[in-house]
Amino acid sequence: MIGRAAGAPIVLNPGWLVATVVLALVIAPPASTMPGLRGVGSLLVGLAAALLLNGSVLLHELAHAVVARWRGLPVREIALTLTGGHTEMGRAPTPATAALVAVAGPLANLAVAGAAWWAWRVVDAPPVGSLVLLVLAWASAFVAAFNLLPGLPMDGGWVLEALVWRVTGRRTAGTRAAAWVGRAVAVALLLWAVAYPLATGGRASLATVVWSALIGAMLWSGASAFLRHADRTDLVDGLSVAALARPAVAVPVGSSVADVAAAAGRGGAAAAPVVVVVGPDGAPAGWVDPAALAAVPAGRRATTPAAAVVVPMPAAATVDAALEGRAALTALVEASRHSALLAVRDGAGRVVGVVHHADVAAVLRPRG
């Protein structure tokens, strides 16, 4: 950690150093063509330009963070990494907030590019300084333009997501649209690296193709992750405790095994309900183990208490039948900490079903 901004730590990932060195080595050869800049001199110029560019990237992330805080979002971390940087923050509650936070970063880069270009044109700097300013201007402009491409995981993708979200009213529709555009950008980047040189009568550079393939692969991977996230979000939003519940019947504490057997037989063999033993207040005390119930001889069921075949159920292992979406998922996860089988109660406090945690896992499992 090198400091704090917008209430969050600023972290330098080890990959940041690698990226800085690579940038310095890329910039050094053009610098070496200037008089007096052989060897170490050109490397120092390359390093200075790389550090200034990383400063532009940091301003990009700070802009995200500052606008996020302004819009009331928590900011947890600002990081510089091998591939640039990222700002970890809460999810925007509205399309307007999402778009404002997303566009703030590229706008900061454009501001840096404009300032560097103005300084290059106006300030009477030595040749080395002019070169650094020119590199900073072009590189910052490129970072802004690249990030404004309308596909996830770029910032322009978040803007597109916000637009589709605003029009359709469904955030996941925006996520899917922006993720598919992100995949298209990844493919187009590789095609451009190969096709453009051929179309202009040249030959595709192996280094350019490799870099385009690596960047395209990262973009494709990021876009695919957002598509999976959209699938999971839709599954969670469509979650309903009532729809997940298996049939159940309640019998009072003090019942006999015969009473339990009669209750278990309701509905026929194909839809045999789970029998839940409840206390005087209707709260579940346990559920009947079918194997234990079957092991009690028929002649002794009337005199055997239900407690003999009951698996205890903690009072916290209950969920409200009316819950849906994220509220349902939160309640199910919390209740599952206490029992694998959960009692579902209606608004009057009556047990109307049961949910097994495996049922929740099956519903949330990604398709395919």
Secondary structure, 3 states (H helix, E strand, C coil): CCEEECCEEEEECHHHHHHHHHHHHHHHHHHHCCCCCCCHHHHHHHHHHHHHHHHHHHHHHHHHHHHHHHCCCCEEEEEEECCEEEEEECCCCCHHHHHHHHHHHHHHHHHHHHHHHHHHHHCCCCHHHHHHHHHHHHHHHHHHHHHCCCCCCCHHHHHHHHHHHHHHCCHHHHHHHHHHHHHHHHHHHHHHHHHHHHHCCCCCCHHHHHHHHHHHHHHHHHHHHHHHHHHHHHHHHCCEHHHHCEEEEEEECCCEHHHHHHHHCCCCHHHCCEEEEECCCCCEEEEECHHHHHHCCHHHCCCCEHHHHEEECCCCCEEECCCEHHHHHHHHHHHHCCCCEEEEECCCCCEEEEEEHHHHHHHHCCCC
